[in-house]
């Protein structure tokens, strides 16, 4: 689809023309080669074993919010100071990237990451040699992930939303696009399918509906021994208004979008493009109604997510039309 004088980032230049996009077969081949390389060579998550739990979230799937609430619950349980801000280094005091230094050595050690696991995490013989920590995975509807990511990085990307929806199967032009999320879901879906007891899977949408129940499940999976009073202390600081007041003024990035903020919207053509990418490449849909029939890993005991929702921004199927902002 042509655009009038579209801006281009350095990462986009030399890959494809805006007026002459690559055919799907080329994109899919590039994507498969990229996956084979990254999933065979990026072994970083295998370096970290000495943890009581690993919180793995898809990008734009409630990472700051869930980590903030759980950090406050842990602080309440152990009588320590909770993080002051959720968007600077102090947010990692209790739950952070595995490479961060431990502030409280006697407290449960919990890591937070967006990592996509290598093939090696599937291998039973490797797990028999050294048992990995329990993983808790949080996923979200890919359409909402893409709107959120595009709005956050719109200026840096410098491309129209429709161009962003087509994405970059090489994984270079965007921090997170449909191709990145397909990689994330495919790999973690396979890990969850093979090792369901060790891998708790939660949906962001379910977290929004019932944060207490989902924090309970998270606490139980990580063996944190948190009471409902502890968890409610975390939930008490989890509102958007409260969190907006806890953004470090010295940090330019503001992760919390105010309620009612308008975002990009999918056109019918955009949804057709996204639907094609998912249909050809997504192996595990986690119960989201992207397809007529369930595909791959389904979260146990959780109803399949409908493709339509009520409200002013009524969601339609990928082949029909607009998605919420």
Buried (B, 14 or more C-beta within 10 A) or exposed (E): EEEEEBEBEEBBEEBBEBEEBBEBEEBBEBBEEBBEEBBEEBEEBBEBEEBBBBBBBBBBBBBBBBBBBBBBBBBBBBEBEBBEBBBBEBBBBBBBEBEEEEBBEEBBBBBBBBBBBBEBBBEEEEBEEEEBBBBBBBBBBBBBBBBBBBBBBBEEBBBBBBBBBBBBBBBEBBBBBBBBBBBBBBBBBBBBBBBEEBBBBBBBBBBEEEBEEBBBBBBEBBEBEBEEEBBBBBBEBBEEEEBBEBBBEEEEEEBBBEEEEEBBBBBEEBBBBBBBBBBEBBBBBBBBBBBEEBBBBBBEEEEEBEBEBEEEEEBBBBEBBBBBB
